[in-house]
Amino acid sequence: MVKFVLASAVLCCALSYAFAGTCSNPEVKSSFYSTSDATIVSQIGFVTEFTLKCSNAGAEKLPLFAEVLGKLAPVVRIGENKYQVSWNEEIKKASSGSYAVRLFDEESYAAVRKAQRAGEDIQSVKPLTTVTVNFSGAYKGPWVNSEILATVMVFFVAYVAFTTRSKLMV
């Protein structure tokens, strides 16, 4: 009888872990932040926060991983069903537009790592869900620096002054 109760308890624990092992029907709501002024930085920082709700209870607490532009990053849990992922990109490579943040659970992350080791395309691995964020771009400074504009203005004013003076002296 004790063996039966013990076996039943182990079976229940294994089944509950198996059903909570993956998130089914994920619902994601996200917000996005990025560097808006790139005049004095060398890289642009991107931060995506999102909430994840699964139809099966407890699945939201599983560890998540993200892939952005071919780079893998861990996803940090910052609250109840709230997560955050961040990455950096060089200013020259960071273009305005949409970025797809592909989210993976442990199972699909293992498949991504296996594909990487085999030299296969990781885009073939189906993610848990994908979050799309829109980056409007970062201010990189004026087209003409103020120092150059001031120098040109000094030469222009000097030219006008000397030509006017020479016309007056004739």
Secondary structure, DSSP 8 states (H G I E B T S, - for coil): -HHHHHHHHHHHHHHHHHHHSS--S-EEEEEEEE--B-SS-SEEEEEEEEEEE-SSTTGGGS--EEEETTEEEE-EEEETTEEEEEEEEETTT--SEEEEEEEE-HHHHHHHHHHHHHT--GGGS--SEEEEEEE---B---SS-HHHHHHHHHHHHHHHHHHHHHHHH-
